[in-house]
């Protein structure tokens, strides 16, 4: 049996993965944005070990959530699945910490959780093939000096998550640090303007559950059902290290072992 923490597990892919893992008798700790959603998550995932709460738009809440999550013990796998999607990509909004909202929730919070928790055996960042269109702007990560394009920011954060997965994997021996592409899934997070998607959260969640506990992982540390795979940009150590340094500065948390 493995102990697994899944952020963003009150709905969608994260919840479906949690259901599958609990059915396999793993110990699963859920995460939700607030207490009401945590109660709903526990009701939807009978047998979960518990739920921790944090709005990941707040570094203070994220730090408190990590401290609470550690009360369950050391994790074999940590799945950094939480994130804001396309319906939030409308206008530039700043968090209480002064960062662009999607950048903080999708990128910085994932880094912060990874940096604060004891190293798990496996670390999974939920990304997307949309990373292929993503960019890394180390000088203006919060879009303060350029027109805000929410769709581009969303793709940028998916690129960031692959950089984090591969960059941390380079630095942490003994940790399998992976990026996961669920595909185009029909969730509230991914759909805009009545779009339809071909995949269900259950399909993607079952894939994520398998990846969380599989004996073997993809050799390039990227799990996908699509043709696109990380290339030169994603595997660039300079970009990986630049993003890790930026995240450490903005969150105030150095990556252990760096």
Beta strands, then each sheet from edge to edge (+ up, - down):
strand 1: 3-6
strand 2: 27-32
strand 3: 50-53
strand 4: 77-80
strand 5: 122-127
strand 6: 176-181
strand 7: 222-223
sheet 1: 3+ 2+ 1+ 4+ 5+ 6+ 7+
end
